[in-house]
Amino acid sequence: MAKERKPKHFIKQPTHVGGAAALKKIIRENLRYPEAAAADKVEGTVVIRYTINHKGKVIESKVISGIGYGCDEEAKRLVQLLQFEVPKHRGMNIKFHKKLKIHFRKPKVKKVVKPKVSEQPASTNITYTVTTTKKGDDNSGGYNYTIKF
């Protein structure tokens, strides 16, 4: 008879609702680049430590490594939005501590290509001609269009 194996970890860690991909998506969608950081062109990574209670809510957060300019406060705000699934632990209420790195990068500015202004006069005359062909002509019938500038 084989001996029953014990689980690797006695206390199971909480997981984010939807997994790691959902966690990244929430951070990406809710991240607001602070105006002070944008004005001074500040980029970097904020490392934040947070505490999860037995219900899966973030109850406490502390910046371990910050970059300032409002990015630290934004990282704290983002962590407060997170929701976790906590497995039951034999009736005990356990708090969990986790770390998270939040990257602040300057938003990419899309280049707007302006059309080149040609040196034509302001008033342009356009001639539009529509002719029809008859069944007896060489063409099989239809319309001929001529546009002149």
Contacts in CASP RR format, 6 or more apart in sequence:
PFRMAT RR
TARGET T0000
AUTHOR 0000-0000-0000
METHOD contacts of the structure
MODEL  1
MAKERKPKHFIKQPTHVGGAAALKKIIRENLRYPEAAAADKVEGTVVIRY
TINHKGKVIESKVISGIGYGCDEEAKRLVQLLQFEVPKHRGMNIKFHKKL
KIHFRKPKVKKVVKPKVSEQPASTNITYTVTTTKKGDDNSGGYNYTIKF
11 89 0 8 1.000
11 94 0 8 1.000
12 87 0 8 1.000
12 89 0 8 1.000
13 96 0 8 1.000
14 52 0 8 1.000
14 56 0 8 1.000
14 84 0 8 1.000
14 85 0 8 1.000
14 86 0 8 1.000
14 87 0 8 1.000
14 96 0 8 1.000
14 98 0 8 1.000
15 84 0 8 1.000
15 85 0 8 1.000
16 22 0 8 1.000
16 23 0 8 1.000
16 82 0 8 1.000
16 83 0 8 1.000
16 84 0 8 1.000
16 85 0 8 1.000
17 83 0 8 1.000
17 84 0 8 1.000
17 85 0 8 1.000
23 82 0 8 1.000
26 78 0 8 1.000
26 81 0 8 1.000
26 82 0 8 1.000
27 78 0 8 1.000
27 102 0 8 1.000
30 78 0 8 1.000
30 81 0 8 1.000
31 74 0 8 1.000
31 78 0 8 1.000
31 102 0 8 1.000
31 104 0 8 1.000
32 74 0 8 1.000
33 74 0 8 1.000
33 104 0 8 1.000
33 106 0 8 1.000
33 107 0 8 1.000
34 69 0 8 1.000
34 70 0 8 1.000
34 71 0 8 1.000
34 73 0 8 1.000
34 74 0 8 1.000
36 42 0 8 1.000
36 69 0 8 1.000
36 70 0 8 1.000
37 43 0 8 1.000
37 67 0 8 1.000
37 68 0 8 1.000
37 69 0 8 1.000
37 70 0 8 1.000
37 71 0 8 1.000
37 104 0 8 1.000
38 106 0 8 1.000
38 107 0 8 1.000
40 69 0 8 1.000
41 106 0 8 1.000
42 67 0 8 1.000
42 68 0 8 1.000
42 69 0 8 1.000
42 71 0 8 1.000
42 104 0 8 1.000
43 67 0 8 1.000
43 104 0 8 1.000
43 105 0 8 1.000
43 106 0 8 1.000
44 67 0 8 1.000
44 71 0 8 1.000
44 103 0 8 1.000
44 104 0 8 1.000
44 105 0 8 1.000
45 65 0 8 1.000
45 67 0 8 1.000
45 101 0 8 1.000
45 102 0 8 1.000
45 103 0 8 1.000
45 104 0 8 1.000
46 63 0 8 1.000
46 65 0 8 1.000
46 66 0 8 1.000
46 67 0 8 1.000
46 71 0 8 1.000
46 72 0 8 1.000
46 75 0 8 1.000
46 101 0 8 1.000
46 102 0 8 1.000
46 104 0 8 1.000
47 63 0 8 1.000
47 64 0 8 1.000
47 65 0 8 1.000
47 66 0 8 1.000
47 99 0 8 1.000
47 100 0 8 1.000
47 101 0 8 1.000
48 61 0 8 1.000
48 62 0 8 1.000
48 63 0 8 1.000
48 64 0 8 1.000
48 75 0 8 1.000
48 76 0 8 1.000
48 79 0 8 1.000
48 99 0 8 1.000
48 100 0 8 1.000
48 101 0 8 1.000
48 102 0 8 1.000
49 61 0 8 1.000
49 62 0 8 1.000
49 64 0 8 1.000
49 97 0 8 1.000
49 98 0 8 1.000
49 99 0 8 1.000
50 58 0 8 1.000
50 60 0 8 1.000
50 61 0 8 1.000
50 62 0 8 1.000
50 79 0 8 1.000
50 82 0 8 1.000
50 97 0 8 1.000
50 98 0 8 1.000
50 99 0 8 1.000
50 100 0 8 1.000
51 58 0 8 1.000
51 59 0 8 1.000
51 60 0 8 1.000
51 61 0 8 1.000
51 95 0 8 1.000
51 96 0 8 1.000
51 97 0 8 1.000
52 58 0 8 1.000
52 59 0 8 1.000
52 84 0 8 1.000
52 86 0 8 1.000
52 95 0 8 1.000
52 96 0 8 1.000
52 97 0 8 1.000
52 98 0 8 1.000
53 59 0 8 1.000
53 93 0 8 1.000
53 95 0 8 1.000
54 86 0 8 1.000
54 93 0 8 1.000
54 94 0 8 1.000
54 95 0 8 1.000
55 86 0 8 1.000
56 83 0 8 1.000
56 84 0 8 1.000
56 85 0 8 1.000
56 86 0 8 1.000
57 83 0 8 1.000
57 84 0 8 1.000
58 79 0 8 1.000
58 80 0 8 1.000
58 82 0 8 1.000
58 84 0 8 1.000
59 95 0 8 1.000
61 76 0 8 1.000
61 79 0 8 1.000
61 80 0 8 1.000
63 72 0 8 1.000
63 75 0 8 1.000
63 76 0 8 1.000
64 99 0 8 1.000
66 72 0 8 1.000
66 75 0 8 1.000
67 104 0 8 1.000
71 104 0 8 1.000
74 104 0 8 1.000
75 102 0 8 1.000
78 102 0 8 1.000
79 100 0 8 1.000
86 94 0 8 1.000
86 96 0 8 1.000
124 149 0 8 1.000
125 149 0 8 1.000
126 147 0 8 1.000
126 148 0 8 1.000
126 149 0 8 1.000
127 146 0 8 1.000
127 147 0 8 1.000
127 148 0 8 1.000
128 145 0 8 1.000
128 146 0 8 1.000
128 147 0 8 1.000
129 145 0 8 1.000
129 146 0 8 1.000
129 147 0 8 1.000
129 148 0 8 1.000
130 143 0 8 1.000
130 144 0 8 1.000
130 145 0 8 1.000
131 143 0 8 1.000
131 144 0 8 1.000
131 146 0 8 1.000
132 141 0 8 1.000
132 142 0 8 1.000
132 143 0 8 1.000
132 144 0 8 1.000
133 139 0 8 1.000
133 141 0 8 1.000
133 142 0 8 1.000
133 143 0 8 1.000
133 144 0 8 1.000
134 141 0 8 1.000
135 141 0 8 1.000
END
